[in-house]
Amino acid sequence: MQIIKKIGLFTFLIGLIIFTILPFVGEFEVSSTTFDKVLREKGISSEIFVQEMERNVVGKEFSGMLSLSPKISNALETANTQHRKNKEYKKVIYTGPHDMAAAVGKVGGSGFVVDNKGLMWFLTFGLGILGALLFIVPDVVLLGLKGIKNNGIYHENATNRGWIAWMVFVFLVSFYLVLYFRSEYAVNWTYLVDPISEFLSGNPAGHWFVYGFMYCTVMSVMAVRMYIKYRHNMYQMVRTTSVLFFQIVFAFLIPEIMVRLQMPYYDFKNAFPLDYDFFFQWNLKSLLNSGGIGLFILVWGIVLTLVIVPVMVYFFGKRWYCSWVCGCGGLAETLGDPYRQHSSKSLFSWKVERWLVHSVLVFAVGMTLMTLYSFFTESSTVLGLKTQSVQSAYSLLIGAFFAGVIGTGFYPIFGNRVWCRFGCPLAAYLGFVQRFKSRFRITTNGGQCISCGNCSTYCEQGIDVRAYAQKGENIIRSSCVGCGICSAVCPRGVLKLENGPLKGRINPTEILLGNDVDLMELVNKK
Amino acid sequence: MEHIVIIGNGISGITAARHIRKLSDKKITIISPESNYFFSRTALMYVYMGHMKFEHTQPYENWFWKKNRLDLVHGYVAKVDTANKRLLLKGSEEIGYDKLIIATGSKSNKFGWPGQDLKGVQGLYSKQDLELLEANAPNREVCKRAVIVGGGLIGIELAEMLGSRDIPVTFLVREKSFWDGVLPKGESQMINEHILEHHIDLKLDTNLKEIVSDENGWAKAVITDKGETIPCNVVGLTAGVTPNIDFLEGSGIEVGKGVKVNNFLETNITDVYAIGDCAEQHEAIGNRRPIEAVWYTGRMMGEALAQTICGRKRAYKPGHWFNSAKFLDIEYQTYGWVFTDRSKKDHELHFHWRHPSEKICVTIAFHKDTKQLLGINTFGIRMRHEILDRWLTEERTMDYVLEYLKDANFDPEFYAKYEKAIISHYNTQFGTNITPKKKSWKRIFSNV
């Protein structure tokens, strides 16, 4: 069994290494016909850019994106500087230099990777999946009997912030930086999944398709790990299945198929304000121009946020979204599960959390109000602030850095819910509902708690669960996503997630059940 | 300002300190040689197994103590001078007190076995024991086999701990079946099976005779009363615990096995109290033992004594007995009293149900004439403390208990439910016709 695991790990690493090398290799040659196509698609009218490109890029052979990308960025920047100086704003190119490099690279790629997409898919994704499964599946036997198996988590380098954890950190952060800021280096990755993308939407894959496909793959493989690890716990099995279903069907398949059907790309479960650009001008315009389905999406998006989400939180707590449906939550609960113990439980972190997450909510709502004001009044500024600058700031700081780079990249160091806990504006909104008007609570079972601290240690949201449990209080916290792990790891059967009547839900106590009733009454009702 | 000094920073001492602080402004000093800050003793096993780090066993952050003006002294009390109300610490420091709370807990039992003080022989109680185990048994290369002596809760925890590092374990249990002094036959039998499932070499009805030393004073084998010699590197002595009160000798404080206290947790000397594992009731309360070495009783004694010390004199009156434990993968809960086949009284009747394939079972004890519920043990099923406590107080009958059994279930959502199987088994066995009622929130919350 150990040998199978080792072979799996080795296979996985080969896949990972090939995947990691891809951005740096490959041949690119842009012919003038393909270049014309890009010009037409992007609607470029800058003759300077065309000249620069024809001089430095078109018809030449490049080995690796590292040599091609700077040429394109230079051409674009030279052109834009010149046009801005001459006040020829119509000629300025608004596609970013890296997106331009990605677009040119995508059509100009040639060589082994492009000619052998299927094989290359197997050598990266294929080996990765196969290796990971070979590594994970032997646990069916190795973990022994059913039950909580957290042995060695704090002895293992990978799960105790050792060098492996730091390597994972570096890899994830770099991956997200490429994805958000240097998409041209993802061009080779897009070839791997072109066949899948063409099958689904009819279009070749972009780097976001790579991300979406990878997201689903990683979640599926790590869900297998969840199924094995928590096979004694039906709540975890059902929840994992749910979150996987919503990711694959709602976040991945349906939007791609909608594109094929000439409909707007939309993830029906992604609620505003997590879906922060829902009310952006380009999105509203695209929806309004898409006929009945566009209008439906518009109404659905608004109803989802204003009615469905809060009503469901009233009945089930915010878990129905955060750990049953949401994609961010889904990744956190599968890929992130080995790192859940790293979320800080200190009072200081809780203070930071409340300030940060609510600030982001205010930011998101403020930005959206500005956006809507600008949309209806057709003015580009609100109180002297440029709407578009605020949107860009949000997209960069919150959308890219907080949710992506930090949110996932920091899994191995700060735990798997950094974004959900400190940054997600939707979580902040659901948190209000959960705290003040919801049937959900984690019930503490009388006086059975022995203060061991398993619940607190494994709470991914950094809630000091034990602080409540040892006092006999129910846990009512806005940040709780109801993952159910505290209840699972409790050795004494103290915690239960339930939806019950509001009366008696919040039950501050001084003396726990088990004591003489007079004393309990005396102290608790004073 | 009155100065309260507490010896011991375990659950009972710390609970007392916290509640005294809530109720008053008294000066509070807590003395312990074991650790700088309060930690949960019950979680030590998880540190060795790598589920947690030691800092996770500390329920309060380090700033908590200063903020709440709880003065922590790292020291060992060598003598108590009750006449002058002074404590003498090792290293000759002295601390005066107005009121003294003794909360020094327990130490591992040693029954005078030959070789019991050899290197590699240890108990599992304190932080130091954990550190010692980490040194004695870091892995299976250093510790090729461990022998555990004593089949109680700590013994099985130690077996689980060593198993987590793949160290082979031989488990010597004096009784004919695991923990059968507490558990009825069916349950004890199920745990035997589970221990074997975990590849622990369980030797029932076997006593330790001698621990053999190697040339360097380390344990190298044990010899059992069956004449068997078992080579090993570590011997775990887990044959129960005993109050840790040797330092009270000559203080004039009355001791038996533990510090003798009345219902108000007062000793024979004014202003000296004892709580937790080290306290021994003059007369046992109900069916409880005079010395209760249980986590929650320590906590409850601390809660009650804090009231007394702050001028609202309260007796320690624990309610219905309850407890819980985990045997490897099997959770165990108990409410009320379920005695063993040997210790149960004539009127106590048992109903036992066991799952045909899973390690899940229930035993309910009831009065054979009145059918009144006496107690319940569950294995692999969680129960709602509040409901069972209420049923015991209301002296409910078996018919009632089974009918509303669903109200008492505390398993996580989506878990398989066993009420139907349990009740139909009861119906067949006792010729009744009970049908279970649906779970009702209204009943569960009826006294809120």
Contacts between the chains, C-beta under 8 A, distances in Angstrom:
chain1	res1	chain2	res2	distance
A	144	B	198	7.3
A	145	B	197	6.2
A	145	B	198	7.1
A	145	B	328	7.7
A	145	B	329	5.3
A	146	B	329	6.5
A	147	B	328	7.4
A	147	B	329	3.2
A	148	B	329	7.7
A	150	B	46	8.0
A	150	B	49	7.5
A	150	B	50	7.4
A	150	B	51	4.3
A	151	B	49	5.3
A	151	B	50	5.8
A	151	B	51	7.1
A	151	B	164	4.4
A	152	B	49	7.4
A	152	B	50	4.1
A	152	B	164	7.1
A	153	B	50	5.5
A	153	B	51	6.2
A	154	B	47	8.0
A	154	B	50	4.5
A	154	B	51	7.0
A	154	B	52	6.5
A	154	B	53	5.4
A	155	B	50	4.2
A	156	B	50	7.5
A	232	B	329	7.8
A	233	B	412	6.7
A	234	B	412	7.3
A	234	B	413	7.7
A	234	B	414	3.8
A	234	B	415	5.3
A	234	B	416	7.3
A	235	B	412	4.6
A	235	B	413	5.2
A	235	B	414	5.1
A	235	B	415	7.4
A	237	B	414	7.7
A	238	B	414	5.2
A	346	B	61	6.1
A	347	B	61	6.5
A	443	B	410	7.8
A	445	B	382	7.3
A	445	B	384	6.5
A	445	B	385	4.9
A	445	B	386	7.9
A	445	B	410	5.8
A	446	B	322	7.5
A	446	B	384	7.8
A	446	B	385	2.8
A	446	B	386	5.5
A	446	B	389	6.7
A	447	B	296	5.0
A	447	B	299	7.8
A	447	B	300	7.7
A	447	B	322	6.9
A	447	B	385	6.5
A	448	B	296	7.5
A	448	B	322	7.1
A	448	B	324	5.1
A	448	B	333	7.1
A	448	B	385	5.9
A	450	B	40	6.6
A	450	B	42	4.4
A	450	B	43	7.7
A	450	B	295	4.7
A	450	B	296	7.6
A	451	B	11	7.0
A	451	B	40	4.3
A	451	B	42	7.3
A	451	B	43	7.5
A	451	B	59	5.0
A	451	B	295	7.7
A	452	B	40	5.3
A	452	B	42	5.2
A	452	B	43	3.8
A	452	B	46	6.5
A	452	B	57	7.1
A	453	B	40	6.1
A	453	B	43	5.5
A	453	B	46	7.8
A	453	B	52	6.2
A	453	B	56	4.7
A	453	B	57	5.5
A	453	B	58	7.8
A	453	B	59	6.8
A	454	B	43	7.4
A	454	B	46	6.5
A	454	B	51	6.5
A	454	B	52	6.9
A	456	B	56	7.0
A	457	B	51	7.2
A	457	B	52	5.1
A	457	B	56	4.7
A	466	B	59	5.8
A	467	B	59	7.1
A	470	B	59	6.3
A	484	B	412	6.3
A	484	B	413	7.9
A	487	B	412	5.3
A	488	B	412	7.1
A	489	B	51	7.9
A	491	B	326	4.3
A	491	B	331	6.8
A	492	B	324	4.3
A	492	B	325	7.7
A	492	B	326	7.0
A	492	B	331	7.1
A	492	B	333	7.6
A	493	B	324	6.3
A	493	B	331	5.3
A	493	B	333	5.8
A	493	B	382	3.5
A	493	B	383	7.5
A	493	B	410	6.2
A	496	B	382	7.3
A	496	B	410	5.3
A	496	B	411	7.6
A	496	B	412	6.3
A	496	B	413	8.0
A	497	B	412	6.8
A	497	B	413	6.4
A	498	B	413	7.2
A	500	B	441	5.1
A	500	B	444	7.6
A	500	B	445	7.4
A	501	B	441	5.3
A	501	B	442	8.0
A	501	B	445	6.2
A	503	B	445	6.4
A	503	B	448	6.3
A	504	B	445	5.0
A	504	B	448	3.7
A	507	B	448	7.7
A	510	B	19	7.7
A	510	B	22	7.5
A	510	B	303	8.0
A	511	B	303	5.5
A	512	B	296	7.6
A	512	B	299	7.4
A	512	B	300	7.7
A	512	B	303	7.9
A	513	B	319	7.6
A	513	B	385	5.7
A	513	B	386	6.1
A	513	B	389	6.1
A	514	B	296	5.9
A	514	B	300	6.4
A	514	B	318	6.6
A	514	B	319	5.4
A	514	B	320	7.5
A	514	B	322	6.1
A	514	B	385	7.5
A	514	B	389	7.4
A	515	B	300	5.1
A	515	B	303	6.4
A	515	B	304	7.3
A	515	B	317	7.4
A	515	B	318	6.7
A	515	B	319	6.1
A	516	B	304	7.7
A	516	B	314	7.8
A	516	B	315	7.5
A	516	B	316	7.9
A	516	B	317	3.4
A	516	B	318	6.9
A	516	B	319	6.0
A	517	B	319	6.6
A	518	B	314	7.9
A	518	B	317	7.6
A	519	B	303	7.1
A	519	B	304	6.2
A	519	B	307	6.9
A	519	B	314	5.6
A	519	B	317	7.0
A	522	B	307	7.6
A	522	B	312	7.5
A	522	B	314	7.7
A	523	B	303	7.6
A	523	B	307	7.4
